[in-house]
Structure formats: structure tokens, C-alpha cells
Amino acid sequence: MEEFRRCYSRLCRESGAEPQEAVLQQLHQLPRGRLDLATQSLTVDTCRALGKLLPRETLCTELVLSDCMLNEEGATLLLRGLCANTVLRFLDLKGNNLRATGAEALGKLLQQNKSIQSLTLEWNNLGTWDDAFATFCGGLAANGTLQKLDLRNNQISHKGAEELALALKGNATLQQLDLRWNNIGLLGGRALMNCLPNNRTLWRLDLAGNNIPGDVLRAVEQAMGHNQDRLTTLKENHARTHVLSREVQHLREEKSKQFLDLMETIDKQREEMVKTSRASAAHIGQLQEALNERHSIINALKAKLQMTEAALALSEQKGQDLGELLATAEQEQLSLLQRQAKERRLEQQEAAERESKFLRDLSAANEKNLLLQNQVDELERKVKCQQEQLFQTRQELTSMSAQLKMQAIQAEERLDMEKRRSRQSLEDSESLRIKEELSRVKAAALSERGQAEEELIKAKSQARLEEQQRLAHLEDKLRLLVQARDEAQGACLQQKQAVVEAQTRASQLGLQLEGLRRRLEELQEDLSHKDQERVAEVSRVRVELQEQNGRLQAELAAQEALREKVAALERQLKVMASDHREALLDRESENASLREKLRLREAEIARIRDEEAQRASFLQNAVLAYVQGSPVRNLSPPK
């Protein structure tokens, strides 16, 4: 635990927090294998440090964290660290007010941890949130090591009990479950009762203080009794099978001893047979080796003769092949030189044609560019002229509108003068005449005024229409000029790009031409080197052929003497082969008698093995009949 204290202090200081003195004192006083931090108010930094240390801790098997006032973050950090622990057996989290986040972290712990066997969660609030408690129940269903679970005073409702029932159907290791003082009720009790027939390992289930009817409690107790009886019978059966397995093992050991004794005798007999066969095989081997040596000498001489003949034929063939290769190489060299000269001339012609073509294209593009530049200048001058015309038309329109206004003012002045005249004439005439003339004058004045106004409106509308038409016409011309200018600029850019591309192509072709020239020079150098090598090879082969001919003549004289020796050796071999056949026939008869004895021994061993297999099968059937006939189903539950 001293190493644990030092690591805890170091991690707390690395995270910028001071280690808790109370925790350090508890770590100093704790016994080996047990970590008891009960009633210690643990901070989040302490929980983080413990969460990092617990996965690597291999000595702590019990962890007590009851009444530590853990918050959600601290509990999550602790439980996340325990997921990777492999030695912890007992975990106590009593009275920590764990809620939704804690329930989800506990579910992950039960899914990933494979060592915890006892878990105490009394006085928490795990059942308050149904989704989080469902996650906890899912982890319980997937767990395969937990045997004892304490969930007293956790506000578990009937929905939580239904989730627990589903988890118990999938769990096959939990033996004790304490659900006292919750809010399970009738529905939750029935769900738990219905899941018990599918669970054969749970033998203790406490449901007091949950408002569950008595008949449901009695049914749960009866199911627990059945599971207890089943557990006791299984233990008895395991003990009986263990005893029977020991007896079977003892019988097998005795039989194996007998079988080993028998195998030892057989092995001894086999060793004697092997010794005799080895002696005979050694003698036969010696004879065979002598015979093989003589055969190998004869074969070596024959092979040497064949090799010399083949070497002579190969040397002649090689000389002919070299002559043909030399002639073909000279022809290929000439054809290659001619082909390269033709290709070089063609490439020079193509390069000259491409260069002239690119120059023509470049000059044409420059001329076209100049023409387009002139057109652009003319279009700009036209646009300026049209803009000046448009300005003049606008000035004319303003002057016409001013004249029309002046005419309207003059017409009004005339109307006023005629009114004054009519008034003077009316003052001198009589009253009736005055009225008639006045009405006539008014009608005439009104008609003149209406005509003047109509003329003014017509003049204004006509001027406006003419001005709008002129403006639309000028705008169309301006738009066409802008389009023509843009097209001319685009064509200039295209021509410039084409000129640049032509220049790059010309440079690339020049580079390719230089590369081809270099390649031609390299090929000519290679051909000269190859000619020199071929001449040297031909001279060397001629010298070797002369030397081989001298050696072959000497070997032919030696081979004639060897043939006479081979004939004498063959006669001796025939005599020795007849003697060897007689000895082999004697050995084969001895081997046949030994094989017959070995076959009889193997048949006896097979019969003994069959008897042992029959006895083992009889014993296995007796054990199975005894296990199946044990009174497991006839046991009644304890009252």
C-alpha cells in the first residue's frame, strides 16, 4: 500500500491538487488486500487519481467506498477505472446517492469487468431514472462473474423490476439478490416471479418492504426453495461424479500399467527383432555397397564418355552458332544503321516542316492579332461617336421641351388678353348681348384652351417616344459594340495562347531531337563494343576447341582400356549377385516368420483394448443412469 500512497500523491500533484490527508492516513493504516475509504468525503481529483491507479493495482481484492458523498463525475471516473481491473472481488458503494450517470457507469462496469463477485449498492437512487436503470440491468444481464448484489433502498419501481426480471433471464451466475425497501409493487413482483423459472442459479431473493402481496412472496420463496434444492442436488451430483471419476481414473491407471507391461514385453521382442534385422541389413548393406560402388564406377566411366562426346558436339555446334551469330549481327548492324539514318532524316524533315508550319501559324496569328486590334480601335471610335450623338440628342430633347413650355405660356397669355378684350366689349354692350357674347367667348376660349392643351400633350408624348426610341437604338448599338470588343479581346487572347503553345512545342521538339541524336551516338558506341566482344569471343572459343580436341583423343585411348576392365567386373558382379539373391531369400523367410508373430501380438493388444473400451462404456452408462435416476425432481421445497 505504500507504493499506492506514493502514486496517489504524485497523480494528485500532477493534476494541480493536494492529496487528501484523510485518504493518505487510511491508505497508511489499511491491511494488505483491502482498501477501506468508508465515510471519507472524496473529491473529484481524488476519484480521478484512484481511477487511474485501480486498473494497475494487483493486490487489492476488496474496495469499500460507503458513505463517501461521491458526486456523479467522481463516481464515473472511479467506475471507469475499475472496468479494466482483474483482481477486485468485493465492491461496496453504499450511501453515495448515485443517480442516472452512476447507473450507466455501473452498467458499463458490469459489462466489462470479469472479476467482481459481490456488489453493494444500498442507499442510492439508481431506480429513479428508468433509462439509466435499464442500462444497469443490461450490464447485469451480460455479466458472468457477479454472485451477490445488494440493491436495498434504491427507489426501484415496477418498471425497474421488469428490467431486472429481463436481466435475470439472461444472467447465469447471480446467486443472491437483495431488493428490500424499494417501490416494486404488485406488477414488479409478478415480473420477478415470472422470470424465476428461467433462472436456475438464484437461490436467495429478498423482497420485504416493497408492497408485494403475500401470494407473490410465497411463490418467490417456493421458487428460491426449488433453486436451493437444485443447487444441493447439483453439488451432490458433482461430488458423486468426482468420486466416480476418481475410481475410473484408478481403473484406467491399473489398466494402463497392465498395458504398459504388455507394451514393454512387446517392445523387448521388437528390439530383438530389430537387432537381428539390423545385423542382416548391415550385411546386406555391405554387399549392396560393394555392388553399388562397382556400378557407380561403371556409370561414372560411361557418363564421362558421354560427357566428352557431348562436349565435343557442343563445341562444334557452338562454333557454328557463333559464326552464324556473327553474320547475323553484322547484317543487323548494317540494317540498324540504315534504319537509324532513315529515321534521323525523317525526323529532321518532320522537325523542319513543323518549325516552318509553326512559323507560318505564328505570322498568321500576329497578322490576325493586328487586324483584331484595328477593329477594336475602330469600334471604340464608333462608340465614342455614338456617345456624342446620344449627348446631342439629349440636348435637343431638353431644348424641345423648353420650346414646348414657352409655347404653352404664350398660349395662356393670348387667352388672358382675349379675356380682357371680351370684358371690355361686354361692358359697352347690353346685358343680354353681354351674356351671350360672354358665353360665346368662354366657349371659344375653352375650346382653344383644350386644343392648346391637347397639342401640348401630343407634343410631349411624341418627344418622349422619339427620345425613348433613340435611347433604345443607341443602347443596342452600344451593347453590340461591347460584345464585338469582348469577342475581339477573346480572339486576341486565344491567338496569344496558340503562339505560346507553338513556341513550347517547338522547344519540346528541339529537346526531342537532341535526345534522339544522343541515343544514336550511344547505339553506335554499343555496336562498336559488341563487335569487339564478339571478335574476342570467337578467338577464345577457337583456342578452347583445339584444347578440348587434344584432351578427348587422350581420353578415348584411356576409355578403351577401361572397357576391358568393365567387362571383367561385370562377370564378377554376376557371380556375387547370385550369392546375394540366395542370402536375400533366407532373410525374407525369417522376416515373414517375424511378421506373423508381430501380427498375433497386435491382434491380442487390439482385443485387450476393445475389452477396456467396453468396460469404460459400461461404467459411463452406469454413472449416467445413476445421475439421471437421482431424486432431483421429487424433492419438495423447505417449509
N, C-alpha and C positions, 0 to 999 in steps of 0.2 A: 504493500500500500504506500510505502514511502516514494517509490517511483511514480505512482499515481498522483500523489500530492504535488511532486515537483512538476509533472506535466500539466496538471491543473493550474498551478500558479503561473507557469510560462504562457499558457494559452490565454489566460485572463489578461496578463500584461500585454501580450501581442495585440489583443483586441481593444486596448486602451482602458481597461477597467481593473480595479483592485480585486484580488480574490477575497471571498467572504471568510472572515476569521472563524465563524461557527462551523462552516464546512471543512475548513482545514483542521479544526480540533476533532471533528467527527472522523475525518479520514485518518488522523493520527491514532485515535483510540479504537478503531474498528478491528475486529478479528479477521483472520485470513479467509477469503472466500465470501465475505458478507459485507455489503455496503449499505449502511443504515443512516439515511438522512431524514428520518421522520421528524416532523414539526419544525423543520428548518425552512425559513422563507427564502426560496431560491430565486435569484434574479435571472433575467434573460441571458446575460453574459455567462453566468454560471451554467445555465442549461445548454448554451452553445458549446462551452468547453467540455461539459460532460458528454454531449452528443458526439463530439469529435474523438473523445478518449474511449468510450464504451465499445465501439466496433473492434478496437485493437486489444481490449482487455481480455485476457485468457484465464484469469484466476477468480473473477467474481461470478459466483453462481446464484446469489440472492441479492436483489435490489429493492430496498424499502424506501418509498417516497410518499408515505402517507402524511396528510395534513401539511403539505409544503406550500400551499397557496400558489400553485402554478397557474400562470395565465395561458392563453391559447398558443401564443408564439413559443413560449418556453417549453410547453408540453410537446408541441410539434417538433421542435429541434431535438428534444430528448428521444422521442419515439423514432424519429428518422435515423438517429444514430444506432438505436437498438435493432434496426432491421437487419444489419449486417453482423450482429453478434451471434456467436455459435456455442457459447458455454453457459449463458444465463438460463436458469431453471425456474426461479421464483421471482415475480414482479408484483409489487404492492403499490397501487396508485389511489389509495383510499382518501376520500375527503379533499379532492383537488378541484371540485366544481368544473369538471371537463364538460364541454358542450359539443357544438357541431364540428368545429375543426378538430377537436380532440378525438371525437368518434371516428372521423375519417382517417386520422393518423393511426388510430388503433386498428382500424380495418386493414390498412396497408401493412402494419406491423404483423398482424396475424397471417397475412398472405405471404410475406417474405421471410419471417423468422421461422427457423426449424428446430429451436431448442427449448423455448418456454413451455413449461408443463403446468404451471399454476399462475393464474392472473386474478388479482383482487382489485375490483373497481367500485367498492362500496362508497355511498355518499357522493355521487356525482350526478350530472344531469344529461346522461347520454341519450335517454329516450325522449327528450323534449322535441328534437327535430327528427322527423320521420326519415327524410332522405339520408341524413348523416348516419342515423342508426341502421338504415338498410345497407349502407356501405360497410359498417362494422359487422353486420350479420353475414355479408358476402365474404369478408375476410375470414370469419369463423367457419363458414362452410368449406373454404379452400384450405384451412389449416389441417395439419396432420400430426401434431405433437401435443397440443393442449389437452390436459386431462381434468383440470379443475378451474371453474370460472365463477367468480362472485360478483353479482350484479344487484345487490341489495340497495334500496333507496336510490333509484336512478330515473324515476318518473317515466317508466316504460308503460305505454298504453297498449290497448288491444292490437293496434296496428304493428307496434314493435314486437308484440308477442307473436303475431303472424309471421313477421320476418324471421324471428328466432326459430319458429317451427320449420320454416323452409331451410334455414341453415342447419338445423339438427338432422333433417333428412339427408343432407349431403355430408355431414361430419361423421367420421367413423372412429374417433379417438376420445372424445369428451366423455368423462365418467361422472362428474359431479357438477351440478349447476344450481346456484342459489339465486332465486328471484323474489325473495321476501320483501314485503313493504314497497310494492310498486302499484300501478293502476291497471293491471292486466284485465280484470273483469271476466265476465262470462265468455265473451267471444274469444278473448285471448286464451283463456283456459281450455276451451274446446279445441282451438287450433293446436295448442301444445299437446293435448290428449290425442288428437288425430295423427300427429307426426310420430308418436312414440312407437307404433308398430313397425315403422321403417328404420328405427334406430335401435340397435341391439347392444350398444356399449354403455349407454347412460343408465346408471343404476341408482342415482340419487338426484331428485329434483324437488327443491323446497319452494312452495308457493304460498306460504302463510302471509296474511295481511294484504291480499290482492282482490278481495271481494269476489272470490270464486265460489260457486255453490259446492255443497258437500259431496254430491254425487260425482262431480268432475274431479274433486280432490281424491275421492276414493278410487276412481278409475285410474288416475295418475299413479297413486300408491300401488294399485294392483299391477300396473304395467312395470313400475320400478321393481316390484317383487319378482315378476317374471324375468326381468333382466338380471336381477341378483341370482336367481336360481340358474339361469342360463350361464352366468359367469362362473358360479361354483361348479356346475357340471363341466364347463369347458376346462376349468382348472384341473378337476379330477381326471378328465379325459387326457389332458396334456401330461399329467403325472403318470397315468397308466401307459400312455403311448411312450413316455420316456423310459419306463421300466421295461416295456416290451422291446423297445429299440435297443436297450442295453443287452437284453437277453439275445436278441437277434444278432447284435454285434459280437457277443461272446461266441454264439454258434458259428458265425462267419469266421471269427478268428481261429476257432478249432479246426473248421473245415479248411481254412487257408493254410494252417500248419500242416494238416494231413496232405493237402495238395502240394505244399512246398516240399515236404519229404518225398512225395512221389516224383515231383519235378527234379529234385536233386538226384534221385536214382536214375531217372531218365537222362539227366544231364551227364551223369557219370558214364552211362552207356554210350551217349552221343560222343563224349570226349574220347572214349576208347576207339569208337568207330572213326572219329576224325583223325586220331593219331595214325591208325592203320591206313586210312585213305591218304593222309599226308605222306606217309612213307612211300606208298605205292605211287602217289602223284609225283613225289620228288624223283623216284627212279624213272618214271615215265617222262618227267620233265627233262631229266638229264639226257635221256635218249632223244627226246624231241629237240632239245637244244643243239645236240650234235648234228642231227639231221637238218635242222634249220640253218646251222652255220654253213654246212656244205651247200644247201640250196641257196643261201644268201651269196656265197662266193660265186656260184654259177650264175645267179641272177645279176650280180654286180658286173661280172665279165660281159654277160650278154648286154646289159644296159650300157656299159662303156662302149662296146662295139657299136650299138645302135646310136649312141650319142655322137660318136665320132663320124659315123656315116651321115647322121642328120646335120652335124655341124658343117661337114663338107658341102652337103646340098644347100644348106642355108647360106654359106659363104658365097657359093656360086650364084644362088638366087639374089643375094644381097648385091653382088657386083652388077648383075643385070639390072636390078631395080635402081641402083644408084646411077647407072648410065641412062636409063630411061628418065629418071627424075631430073638429071642434069639437062637432058634435051628438052623435057617439058618446061623446066624452069627457065631455060633460055628463050623458048617460044613465048612463055607467059610474060617474061620481062620485056620482050620486044612488043608484044601486044599491049602490055600495060603502058609502056612508054608512048606508043601511038595513040592509045585511048586517052591518056592524060594530056597529050599535046592537043588532040581534037577538043577535049573538054575545056582546056585552057583557052584555045582560040574561040570556042563558042561562048565561053563566059566573058572573054574580053569584048566580043561583038555585042553580047547582050548588055554588058555594062555600058558600052559606048552608046548603044541605042537608048538605054534607059536614061543615061545622062542627057543625051540630046532631047529626048522626049520631055524630061523634067525641065530643061532649059526653055523649050518651047512653051510648056504649060506655064512656067514662071513668067515669061514675057507676056503671054496672053492674059494671065491674071493681072499683071501690072497694068496693061492697057485697059482691061475691063475696070480695074480699080480707078484709073484716071477718068474714064468715061462716067462711072458712077459718081465720082467726086464732082465732076462738072454738072451732072444732072442735079445733084444735091444743092450746089450753089445756085443753079437756075431756079430750082423750086423755092429756095429761101428768098431769092429776089422777088419771085411771084407772090410769095406770102406777104412780103413787106408791102408790095404794090397794093395787094388786096386789102391789107390792113389800112393803108392810107385812103383807099376808096371808101372803106367802111366808115372811117372817121369823117370823110367829106359828106357821105350820105347822112350821117347823124347830125352834122352841122346844118345841112339843107332841111332836114326834118324839123330841127328846132326853129329855123328861120320861117318855114311854112306855118308852123303852129303859132309863131308870133304874128305873122300877117293875118292869119285867120282871126286871132284875137282882136287885132286892130280893126278888121272889117266888122266884126260884131259890135265893137264900141262905136264905130261910125254909124252903123245901122240904128243903134239905140239913140245916138244924138239926133239923127234925122227924125226919128219917131217923136222925140221930145219937141223938136222945132215944129213939126206938123201939129202936135197937140196945142202948142201955144198959138199957132196961126188959127186953128179951128176955134179956140177960145175967143180970140179977138173978133173973128167973123160972127160967132154966135152972139156976142154981146150987142152987136149992131142990129141983128135981125130980130125977128119976132120970136115969141116964146115957143110957138108950135114949130116954126121953122128951125128955131134953135134946137129944139129937142130932136126933130127929125134928122137935121144935119149932124147933130152931135152923135146920134145913133149910127148914122151912116159912117161918120168919121171914125167912131170907135170900132165899127165892124171892119172898116178898111185897115185901121191901124192894127187890129188884132190879126187880120189875115196877113198883113205884111210882116208883123212880128213873128207869126207862126212859120211863114215861108222863110224868113231870115234864120229862125232857129233850126228849121229842117235843113236848110242849106249848110248851116254851121255844123250840125251833127253829121251830115253826109260827108262834108269835107274832112272832119276829124276822123271818121271811121275809114274813109278812103286812105288818108295819110297813114293811119295806123296799120292798115292792111299792107300798104306798099312798103312801110318800114319793116314789118314782120317778114314779108316775103324776101326783101333784100337781106335782112339779117340771117334768115334760114339758108338762103342761097350762099351767102358768104361763109356761114359756119360749115356747110357741106364742103365748099371748096377748101376751107382751112383743114377740115378733117382728112380730106383726100390728100392734101399736101403733106400733112404729118405722117399719114400712112406710107406715102411714097418715100418720104425721108427715112422712116424706120426701115423700110424694105431695103433701101439703098445702103443704109448703115449695116444691116444684117448681111447683105451680099458682100460688102467690103470685109466684114469680119470673117465670113466663110472663105473668101479668097486669101485672106492673110493666113488662116489656119491651113489651107491647102498648100500655100507656099512653104509654111513651116514644116508640114509633113513631108513635102517633097525634098526639102533640104535634109531632114532627118533620114529619109530613105536613101538619099544619095550618100550620106555619111556611112550608113549601115552597109550599103553595097560596097563602098570603098574598103571598109573593115573586112567584109567577107572576102573580097578579092585578095587582100593582103594575107588572110588566113589560108586561102587556097594556095597561094604562092609558097607560103611556109610549108604547108603539108606536102606539096610537090617536091620541095627540096628534101624534106625528111624521107619521103618514099624513095627518092633517088639514092640517098645515103644508105637506107636499109638494103636496097637491092645490091649495092656495091659490097656491103658487109656480107650478105648472104652468098654472093658469088665467091668471095674469098674463103668463106667457111666450107662451101661445097668442094672447092679445089683441094683444100687441106684434108677433108674427109675422104675423098676419093684416093688420095695418095696413101693415107693411113690404112684404109681398107685393103689396098693392093699389097702393102707390106705384111699385114696380118694374114692374108690369104696365102702368101708364099710360106710364112712360118708354119701355118696350120697344115699345109700340104706335106712339109717335111716331117712334122710330128705324126701325121696319120700314116705315112709309109712305115715309120718305125713301129707304130702300134699294130699295124697289120701283121708284121713279122712276129710280134710277140703273141698275137691272138691265135696264130696257127699252132704255136706250142701249147697254149692254154687249152685249146680244143681237145688235144690228145689227152691232157690231164683230166679234163671234164669227163671224157668217155670212161676212163678208168674209175673215177669217183662214182659215176652212175652205176657201174657194175657192183661196186662195194655197197652202195645205198640199197640196191635191190635185195642183197643178202640180209642187210640189217633190218629192212622193212618187214621181211618175212618173220624174222625173230621177234620184232616188236609187235606184230599182229597176234602171235601166239600169246605173248605176255598180256596184251590187252584183253584177249578173250578170257584168260584166267581171272583178271581183275574184275571184269564185268560180271562174271558168275558170282564172285564174292560180294560185289556191290548189290546184286539182286537179292541175295540172301539177307544182307543187312537191311535193305529197304523193306522187305517183308516183315522182319522183326519190328522195325520202326512203325509200320502201318498198324500192327497189332497193338503196340503200346498207345498209339494215338487213338485207336478205337476205344480202348479201355479208359483213357482220360476223358473222351467225349461222353462215355456212359456215366462216369462219375459226375461230370458237370451237369448232365441232364438230371441226375438224381438230386443234386444240390439245388438246382433251379426249381424242381417240383416241390422240394421241401420248403424253399423260401416262399413260393406262391401259396402253398397251403398255410404257412404261418401268416402271410399277409391277409389272406381271406379270413382267417380266424380272428385277427385283430380288427379288421373292418366289420365283421359280424358282431364282435363284442362292442365296438363303438356305436354301431347303428342300433343295437339292441339295448343300449343303456337307457334308463328311465328318465330321459330329458323332458319329454312332453307330459309325463304322468305326474311330475312334481307340482304340488299346489303352492301358491304364494303364502308367505308367512302372515299370520293374522295379528 
